[in-house]
Amino acid sequence: MTAELVRGQNHPLPGTRMEIRVTAGTPVVAAATLNDAQGRIRGAEWAAHPAAPRLPGVEVSRRAAAVHHLALDPGALPQGVERVSILLALPAGPGAPPGFAGLPAPFLAVTGPDGTELASYTVTGLATESAVVALELYLRRGVWKVRAVGQGYADGLAALFADQGLTEAHTLAAAVQEAVTAGADDAVAPPPQGPAPHAAASRGAAGGASAGGSGASAGGPVDYRHPRRAPAATGAAPPAPPAPPAPGPGTGEDAAAQPVAGDAAGWSMEERLHNQVWGVFEDLARSVAAYRSAVDFADARRERELDGVLADPQARTGPAAAEARARAEARHSALVEQARAVLERDAAQLEAEAEVVEPALPPAMARWDNPVWHAYRPPTERPLALRVGDLSLPERAGLRVPLLVRLPLERGLWIDSGRPRGGAADADELRRLAQTTAAALAARVLAVHPPGEVTLRIIDPAGAAATALLPLVESGVLADPPAAGASGVARTLERLTQRVDLVRMAVRSGAADALPPDLDLADQLLVVHDFPHGFDDRAVNQLRYLADEGPAVGVSLLLVADRDEARGFGPLLDPLWRSLLRLTAVPDDHLADPWVGHAWTYEPLRVPAGSQVVPQVLRHAAAARRTAGG
């Protein structure tokens, strides 16, 4: 059971590998310092930050982002380390907020190796502070614990490092901010922003979780808040911290309001629909949280009342005891029914909204059975986001909310071809479904981008995915045939690794004109089937490099793999799995929102049986590519 910590409270930890998830709602720098028993840092080499993201036992993010996943292994920490401080800081620079005042409160969750949430903490009460020690993990009598700290510093990281006894505090703080700035410079420039009808928002981090982009005009920043909602998220999971359930969408004036597609803020209809989808997600999460909280309260009150009946041996039996038990059950039923009625009211309003939004979605956000695909024409502009599946909760399984990830992808995708937890599904069928899901997703990526702006490359070492890849091969949208065998794997990875290196160097030096004329500057989507078959140690390291550094220069990864089959590589691959957004080929409840930690059921997008929509769309895309000279 998750321990929701308040400032100063602690909670024991298992002492095994764990992950710390940070959801801030605005880009922040995540770092960690290794401290001795007195909380002192030995030197700059005991700090993990964007310029030095990996230390023994600790790994942090390389860039400022609204969502971070930090890895920690207490057993691998250097000798003498008895505390680990988890730090958050606002990136410096023009337009950066001076402090946390007015920003969403950062939320941190400590999860075990199986993904179970162990403890969480919302850092509240910050104002002028621009850096904060959010959590402290410490060793006490052989047991690791986590403490909610929330100690802020108005003078930023330099003051924080100095408080931990680091003499070169200002130098280290400057190095951290320089690395953050360099990381931002590495990013491929997004499409121009502004009040143009089709201006796209800046990219966000996907999956699980992403940071929302924001367009700007001469009049100031865009207000992304839904007219009747809290601010809508703009990524695979909204970046708001846990909050008390908001009033349901069916109360007051909203009860009579008729839902309208695009009824949200944004420059374009695409952006308004995107924000409206996440508004539905947000409202459903909070409505279900309110219902579950009410049911838990009803259960607890009934237990207390029944315990009171049983506490008196003389009153345990007889008409009076039976009447007391009946009253307790009646009150419990009344509370649950009341909570259910509120949930039904809210969910009905959300379903009505989803019914008008779904038909209005553009191809990138639409299901395959949406009529918009029958009128498909290759687009002239990049889409804002990509639909990779649907999400639902058991209390209202019929209400499916699109799972959208922002484009360009800042996080690769992993189609898990392994067996679901506790499932006994046929392994061959799961592998086939994963291959089909990946092929359809790759087709969608190609179809929703302008001709020639995305190059699809496929690795299929043993040719096992040939049937699923047939529409892609026959349509002519592939630049090269799927790479097969160990030599094909090595050749493809070498080509993409060189491309990432060259573009990174060109971006950093401002010498884009110096790139080789034959270099494919289109974004690259690499689809890898049946990983790790056909991969040696060198190929695995190249794949990890592409997953880490590729998205910043337009190279994205779509991996089809069973993690159990890659166990032979040991912990070498753990960072790879963490860097990818895990999707499944069959419905699975493995995704969680950052508000209340609901286990959302993910369902992949399915092409209707017998439908020819994917081949038809790919033929249009291939023809447009040929016309454009791609």
C-alpha positions in Angstrom: 0.0 0.0 0.0 1.3 3.4 -1.0 2.4 5.7 1.9 1.5 9.3 1.1 4.1 11.3 2.9 4.0 14.7 4.4 7.0 16.9 5.1 9.3 15.3 7.6 7.6 11.9 7.5 9.6 8.7 6.6 8.8 5.3 5.3 10.9 2.1 5.0 12.1 0.8 1.7 13.0 -2.7 0.6 16.6 -1.8 -0.2 16.4 -3.2 -3.7 16.5 -1.4 -7.1 13.8 1.2 -7.2 12.6 4.1 -9.4 11.7 7.6 -8.5 9.1 9.1 -10.7 8.9 12.9 -10.8 5.9 14.7 -12.2 6.3 18.5 -12.1 3.8 20.0 -14.6 6.7 22.2 -15.9 10.2 21.4 -17.0 12.5 20.9 -14.1 16.1 19.6 -13.7 16.3 16.4 -11.7 19.5 15.5 -9.9 20.8 13.4 -7.0 23.7 13.9 -4.5 25.4 11.1 -2.6 26.0 12.0 1.0 27.7 10.6 4.1 25.9 9.9 7.4 26.0 13.6 8.2 24.4 14.6 4.9 27.6 16.0 3.4 28.7 15.6 -0.2 32.3 14.5 -0.7 32.8 16.3 -4.0 31.3 17.1 -7.4 31.9 13.5 -8.4 29.2 12.5 -5.8 26.5 14.4 -7.8 24.4 12.9 -10.6 23.0 15.6 -12.9 22.4 16.2 -16.6 26.1 16.7 -17.3 27.0 13.4 -15.4 23.7 11.4 -15.4 25.2 8.1 -14.2 26.9 7.2 -10.9 27.3 3.8 -9.3 23.8 3.0 -8.1 22.1 6.2 -9.5 20.9 7.3 -12.8 19.1 10.6 -13.6 17.7 12.3 -16.7 19.9 14.2 -19.1 17.5 17.1 -19.7 15.0 19.4 -18.1 11.5 17.9 -18.4 8.1 17.8 -16.7 8.4 14.0 -16.1 11.5 12.2 -14.9 12.3 8.6 -14.1 15.3 8.3 -11.8 16.8 4.9 -11.1 18.4 4.0 -7.7 20.1 0.8 -6.6 21.2 1.1 -2.9 23.3 -2.0 -3.2 25.5 -0.5 -5.9 26.2 2.8 -4.2 29.9 3.7 -3.4 31.2 2.8 0.0 30.5 5.5 2.6 27.3 6.7 1.0 24.5 6.6 3.6 22.1 9.2 2.2 20.9 10.1 -1.3 19.2 13.4 -1.8 16.8 13.8 -4.7 17.0 17.4 -6.0 14.7 19.4 -8.3 15.6 22.8 -9.8 14.1 25.2 -12.3 16.3 25.6 -15.5 17.8 29.0 -15.8 17.5 31.2 -18.9 15.4 34.0 -20.5 11.7 33.5 -19.7 12.4 30.9 -17.0 10.2 31.2 -13.9 12.2 32.7 -11.0 10.7 30.3 -8.4 8.1 27.6 -7.9 5.4 30.0 -6.8 2.4 29.7 -9.1 3.7 26.4 -10.6 2.1 23.0 -10.1 3.5 21.3 -7.0 6.1 18.7 -7.9 5.0 15.1 -7.2 7.4 12.3 -6.5 6.7 8.6 -6.3 9.1 5.8 -5.2 8.3 2.5 -6.9 9.8 -0.9 -6.4 11.4 -3.2 -9.0 7.9 -4.5 -10.0 6.5 -1.1 -10.5 4.6 -1.1 -7.2 4.3 2.4 -5.7 5.9 2.4 -2.2 5.7 6.0 -1.2 4.8 9.4 -2.6 5.2 13.0 -1.7 3.8 16.3 -3.1 6.2 19.2 -2.5 4.0 22.0 -1.4 4.6 25.4 0.1 7.3 26.5 -2.3 7.4 30.2 -3.3 10.6 32.0 -4.3 12.7 28.9 -4.2 14.2 27.7 -7.5 15.8 24.5 -6.1 14.6 22.0 -3.6 15.7 18.9 -1.8 12.5 16.9 -2.4 13.3 13.5 -0.9 16.1 11.9 1.1 16.8 8.2 1.0 18.9 7.2 4.0 20.3 4.1 5.7 19.3 3.6 9.4 20.3 0.5 11.3 20.8 -1.5 8.1 17.4 -0.4 6.6 16.9 2.0 3.8 14.1 4.6 4.3 12.7 7.6 2.4 12.0 10.9 4.0 9.9 13.8 2.6 12.1 16.9 2.9 10.8 19.7 0.8 13.7 22.1 1.7 13.8 24.9 -0.8 16.6 27.4 -1.7 15.8 30.8 -3.2 19.4 31.1 -4.5 19.1 27.9 -6.5 21.4 24.9 -6.9 24.5 26.8 -5.8 23.0 27.4 -2.4 21.7 23.8 -2.1 25.1 22.3 -3.0 26.9 24.7 -0.6 24.5 23.7 2.2 25.6 20.1 1.7 29.2 21.2 2.2 30.4 21.3 -1.4 33.2 23.9 -1.8 32.8 24.2 -5.6 29.1 24.7 -5.3 28.8 27.5 -7.8 31.0 25.7 -10.4 28.9 22.6 -10.2 25.6 24.5 -10.4 26.9 26.3 -13.5 27.9 23.0 -15.1 24.4 21.6 -14.5 22.6 24.6 -16.1 25.1 24.6 -19.0 24.3 20.9 -19.6 20.6 21.6 -19.5 21.0 24.4 -22.0 23.2 22.2 -24.3 20.5 19.5 -24.1 17.9 22.0 -25.3 20.2 23.1 -28.1 20.5 19.4 -29.3 16.8 19.2 -30.0 15.6 19.5 -33.6 13.7 22.7 -33.9 9.9 22.2 -33.8 7.6 23.6 -36.5 7.2 27.4 -36.2 4.8 28.5 -33.5 2.4 31.3 -33.5 -1.2 32.2 -34.2 -1.2 30.5 -37.6 -4.2 28.2 -38.1 -2.1 25.1 -38.0 0.8 26.1 -35.7 2.0 23.1 -33.6 2.9 23.3 -30.0 6.4 22.5 -28.9 7.2 18.9 -28.3 6.6 17.2 -24.9 7.9 14.1 -23.3 5.6 11.1 -24.0 4.2 8.0 -21.9 3.7 7.3 -19.7 4.3 11.0 -19.4 5.0 14.2 -21.3 5.5 17.9 -20.9 3.1 20.2 -22.6 4.2 22.6 -25.2 2.9 26.1 -25.3 2.5 28.4 -28.3 3.0 32.2 -27.8 1.9 35.3 -29.5 2.5 39.0 -29.0 -0.3 39.0 -26.4 1.5 36.5 -24.2 1.3 32.7 -23.6 -1.7 30.7 -24.5 -4.0 29.7 -21.7 -4.5 25.9 -22.2 -7.2 25.6 -19.6 -10.4 24.0 -20.7 -13.3 26.5 -20.2 -14.9 24.1 -17.7 -11.9 22.2 -16.4 -8.5 22.4 -14.7 -5.6 22.8 -17.1 -5.5 20.0 -19.7 -2.4 18.0 -20.0 -0.5 17.8 -23.3 1.3 14.5 -23.3 0.8 10.8 -22.8 -0.1 11.4 -19.2 -1.1 14.7 -17.6 1.6 16.3 -15.5 -0.6 17.5 -12.6 0.3 16.2 -9.1 -2.3 14.4 -7.0 -5.2 16.7 -6.1 -8.5 16.4 -4.3 -11.2 15.2 -6.8 -12.6 18.1 -8.7 -16.3 18.7 -8.9 -17.8 16.5 -11.5 -18.5 17.8 -15.0 -22.2 17.2 -14.7 -22.8 19.8 -11.9 -24.2 23.3 -12.0 -24.3 24.9 -15.4 -22.4 22.1 -17.0 -25.3 19.7 -16.4 -27.3 21.5 -19.1 -24.3 22.2 -21.4 -24.3 20.2 -24.6 -20.8 18.9 -25.5 -19.1 20.5 -28.5 -16.1 19.1 -30.3 -13.1 21.4 -30.0 -14.5 23.1 -26.9 -11.0 23.8 -25.3 -8.3 26.3 -25.7 -5.7 26.2 -28.4 -4.5 27.9 -31.6 -6.0 25.4 -34.0 -8.9 22.9 -34.0 -6.3 20.1 -33.8 -4.8 21.6 -30.7 -8.3 22.2 -29.1 -9.3 18.6 -29.8 -6.1 17.4 -28.3 -6.6 19.4 -25.1 -10.2 18.3 -24.9 -9.2 14.6 -25.0 -6.9 15.1 -22.1 -9.6 17.1 -20.3 -11.9 14.0 -20.6 -9.0 11.8 -19.2 -8.5 14.2 -16.4 -12.1 14.4 -15.4 -12.6 10.6 -15.6 -9.6 10.1 -13.4 -10.8 12.4 -10.7 -14.5 11.2 -10.9 -13.4 7.6 -10.3 -11.0 8.7 -7.6 -13.9 10.4 -5.8 -16.0 7.3 -6.2 -13.4 5.0 -4.8 -12.7 7.3 -1.9 -16.4 7.4 -1.0 -16.6 3.6 -1.2 -13.5 3.2 1.0 -15.0 5.6 3.5 -18.3 3.6 3.5 -16.4 0.4 4.0 -14.4 1.8 6.9 -17.4 3.2 8.6 -19.3 -0.1 8.3 -16.3 -1.9 9.8 -16.2 0.5 12.7 -19.9 0.2 13.4 -19.8 -3.7 13.2 -16.7 -3.7 15.5 -18.7 -1.7 18.0 -21.5 -4.3 18.0 -19.0 -7.1 18.5 -17.1 -5.3 21.2 -19.8 -5.9 23.8 -20.2 -9.6 24.4 -23.7 -9.2 25.9 -24.9 -7.3 22.8 -23.4 -9.6 20.1 -26.6 -11.6 19.7 -30.3 -11.0 19.8 -32.6 -8.6 18.1 -30.7 -5.4 19.1 -27.4 -6.8 17.5 -29.2 -7.8 14.3 -30.9 -4.4 14.1 -27.5 -2.6 14.6 -25.9 -4.7 11.9 -28.8 -4.0 9.5 -28.5 -0.3 10.2 -24.7 -0.4 9.4 -25.3 -2.3 6.2 -28.1 0.1 5.2 -25.9 3.2 5.8 -23.1 1.5 3.8 -25.4 0.8 0.9 -26.8 4.3 0.9 -23.3 5.9 0.8 -22.2 3.5 -2.0 -25.3 4.1 -4.0 -24.9 7.9 -3.7 -21.3 7.7 -4.8 -22.3 5.5 -7.7 -25.0 7.9 -8.8 -22.5 10.8 -8.9 -20.1 8.7 -10.9 -22.8 7.7 -13.3 -23.8 11.3 -13.8 -20.3 12.4 -14.4 -19.4 9.5 -16.7 -22.6 10.0 -18.8 -21.5 13.6 -19.4 -18.0 12.5 -20.4 -19.4 9.7 -22.7 -21.5 12.3 -24.4 -18.5 14.5 -24.9 -16.4 11.6 -26.2 -19.1 10.7 -28.7 -18.9 14.2 -30.3 -15.1 14.4 -30.1 -14.3 11.0 -31.6 -15.7 11.7 -35.1 -14.1 15.1 -35.2 -10.5 13.8 -34.6 -7.9 14.2 -37.3 -6.3 11.0 -38.7 -3.3 11.1 -36.4 -5.7 10.9 -33.4 -8.5 8.8 -34.9 -9.2 5.1 -34.6 -8.8 3.0 -37.7 -12.5 2.7 -38.1 -13.1 6.5 -38.2 -14.5 7.6 -41.5 -11.8 10.3 -41.7 -9.5 7.6 -43.1 -11.7 7.0 -46.1 -11.2 10.6 -47.1 -7.4 10.4 -46.4 -5.0 12.6 -48.3 -1.4 13.0 -47.4 -1.0 16.0 -45.0 1.0 19.1 -45.7 1.9 19.7 -42.0 3.2 17.7 -39.1 0.6 16.5 -36.6 0.5 17.6 -33.0 0.1 14.2 -31.5 -0.3 10.5 -32.3 -2.9 8.1 -31.0 -1.2 4.9 -29.8 -4.2 3.2 -28.1 -7.1 3.7 -25.8 -7.4 3.9 -22.0 -10.3 2.9 -19.7 -11.1 2.2 -16.1 -13.1 -0.8 -14.8 -15.8 1.5 -13.3 -16.7 2.7 -16.8 -15.0 0.3 -19.2 -17.2 1.5 -22.1 -15.6 5.0 -21.9 -12.4 4.7 -23.8 -10.1 7.7 -23.8 -7.5 8.1 -26.6 -3.9 7.7 -25.4 -2.1 10.5 -27.2 1.7 11.0 -27.4 3.2 14.3 -28.6 5.2 14.5 -31.8 8.0 14.4 -32.5 8.5 11.5 -30.2 10.8 12.2 -27.3 10.5 8.7 -26.0 10.6 5.5 -28.0 7.8 2.9 -27.9 8.0 -0.7 -26.9 5.4 -3.2 -28.0 5.6 -6.0 -25.4 5.3 -9.4 -27.1 5.6 -11.2 -23.8 2.8 -12.8 -21.8 0.8 -10.4 -19.7 0.9 -10.7 -15.9 -0.9 -13.8 -14.8 -2.0 -14.6 -18.4 -1.8 -17.9 -20.2 -2.1 -16.6 -23.7 -0.5 -18.4 -26.5 3.1 -17.1 -27.1 3.0 -17.4 -30.9 -0.3 -15.6 -31.0 1.0 -12.8 -28.8 4.1 -12.4 -31.0 1.9 -12.2 -34.1 -0.4 -9.6 -32.5 2.7 -7.5 -31.4 4.0 -7.6 -34.9 0.7 -6.6 -36.4 0.3 -3.8 -33.9 3.8 -2.4 -34.6 3.2 -2.5 -38.4 -0.1 -0.7 -38.1 1.5 1.9 -35.8 4.4 2.4 -38.2 1.9 2.8 -41.0 0.1 5.5 -39.0 3.3 7.4 -38.4 4.1 7.5 -42.1 0.5 8.4 -43.1 0.1 11.4 -40.8 3.4 13.1 -41.8 3.9 15.0 -45.0 5.5 13.0 -47.8 9.3 12.5 -47.3 9.4 13.8 -43.7 9.7 10.4 -42.1 11.8 7.5 -43.3 10.8 4.1 -42.1 13.6 1.5 -41.5 12.8 -2.0 -40.3 15.0 -4.7 -38.7 13.5 -8.2 -38.9 16.5 -10.5 -38.3 14.8 -13.8 -39.0 12.0 -12.6 -41.2 9.4 -13.6 -38.6 7.4 -10.5 -39.1 7.2 -10.8 -42.9 3.4 -11.3 -43.0 2.7 -8.3 -40.7 5.1 -6.1 -42.8 3.6 -7.1 -46.1 1.4 -3.9 -46.5 4.4 -1.7 -45.9 6.6 -3.7 -48.3 4.0 -3.9 -51.1 3.0 -0.3 -50.9 6.5 1.0 -51.6 6.7 3.3 -48.6 10.0 1.7 -47.4 13.3 3.3 -48.3 15.0 -0.1 -48.0 13.8 -3.7 -47.6 13.6 -4.9 -44.0 17.1 -5.7 -42.7 17.6 -9.4 -42.0 20.4 -11.4 -40.3 23.1 -10.2 -38.1 24.8 -8.3 -40.9 21.5 -6.5 -41.7 21.2 -5.6 -38.0 24.7 -4.3 -37.8 24.5 -2.3 -41.1 21.2 -0.6 -40.2 22.3 0.4 -36.7 25.7 1.6 -37.9 24.0 3.9 -40.5 21.6 5.4 -37.9 24.3 5.8 -35.3 26.4 7.7 -37.7 23.5 9.9 -38.6 22.8 10.7 -35.0 26.5 11.6 -34.4 26.7 13.8 -37.5 23.5 15.7 -36.8 24.4 16.2 -33.2 27.8 17.6 -34.1 26.2 19.8 -36.8 23.6 21.2 -34.4 26.1 21.9 -31.6 28.6 23.6 -34.0 25.9 25.5 -35.9 27.2 23.9 -39.1 24.2 22.2 -40.7 25.5 23.1 -44.1 28.5 20.9 -43.5 26.4 17.7 -43.4 27.1 15.2 -46.2 24.8 15.9 -49.2 23.6 12.2 -49.3 22.6 12.2 -45.7 18.9 11.5 -45.2 17.7 14.5 -43.1 14.1 13.2 -42.8 13.1 11.9 -39.4 13.9 8.2 -39.0 11.6 5.6 -37.4 13.4 2.4 -36.7 11.2 -0.6 -36.1 13.0 -3.6 -34.5 11.3 -6.9 -34.4 12.0 -9.9 -32.2 14.7 -8.1 -30.1 17.3 -9.3 -29.1 17.5 -12.0 -31.8 20.4 -11.1 -34.1 21.9 -8.7 -31.7 25.4 -8.9 -30.2 26.8 -6.7 -27.4 27.9 -4.0 -29.9 24.5 -3.9 -31.5 22.7 -3.7 -28.1 24.9 -0.7 -27.1 24.1 1.0 -30.4 20.4 0.4 -29.9 20.6 1.9 -26.4 22.5 4.9 -27.8 19.8 5.4 -30.4 17.1 5.2 -27.8 18.8 7.8 -25.6 20.2 10.3 -28.1 18.2 9.6 -31.2 14.9 11.5 -30.4 16.7 14.8 -30.0 17.9 14.6 -33.7 14.8 13.0 -35.2 15.5 9.2 -34.8 12.8 7.3 -33.0 12.6 3.7 -31.9 9.7 1.2 -32.1 10.8 -2.0 -30.4 8.9 -5.3 -30.5 10.3 -7.5 -27.8 9.7 -9.9 -24.9 11.7 -8.7 -22.0 12.2 -12.2 -20.6 14.0 -13.2 -23.8 16.5 -10.5 -23.2 17.4 -11.6 -19.7 20.8 -12.9 -20.9 22.1 -9.3 -21.2 21.4 -8.7 -17.5 21.0 -5.2 -16.1 22.7 -3.7 -19.2 19.3 -3.4 -20.8 17.4 -1.9 -17.8 18.0 1.7 -18.9 16.6 0.8 -22.4 13.4 -0.6 -21.0 13.0 2.5 -18.7 13.5 4.9 -21.6 10.7 3.4 -23.7 6.9 3.7 -23.3 5.6 0.2 -22.8 2.6 -0.7 -24.9 1.0 -4.2 -25.1 -0.5 -6.2 -28.0 -3.5 -7.2 -25.8 -5.4 -5.2 -23.2 -3.4 -4.7 -20.0 -3.7 -2.5 -16.9 -0.1 -1.4 -16.7 -0.4 2.3 -17.2 -0.9 4.7 -14.2 -1.8 8.4 -14.1 0.2 10.7 -11.8 -2.7 12.1 -9.9 -4.0 9.2 -7.9 -2.2 6.3 -9.5 -5.2 4.6 -11.2 -4.2 1.4 -13.0 -5.6 2.3 -16.5 -6.4 -0.5 -18.9 -4.5 0.1 -22.1 -6.0 -1.3 -25.4 -4.1 -1.2 -28.6 -5.6 0.2 -31.8 -7.0 -2.6 -33.9 -7.6 -2.5 -37.7 -11.2 -3.8 -38.3 -11.3 -7.4 -39.5 -11.2 -7.5 -43.3 -10.6 -3.8 -43.6 -8.2 -2.6 -46.3 -7.8 0.9 -44.8 -4.1 0.4 -44.0 -3.0 -0.7 -47.5 -5.2 2.0 -49.1 -3.7 4.7 -46.9 -0.1 3.4 -47.6 -0.7 3.5 -51.3 -1.7 7.1 -51.1 1.3 7.9 -49.0 3.7 6.1 -51.4 2.2 7.9 -54.4 2.7 11.2 -52.6 6.2 10.3 -51.7 7.1 9.5 -55.3 5.5 12.8 -56.5 7.5 14.7 -53.9 10.7 12.9 -55.1 11.1 11.0 -51.9 
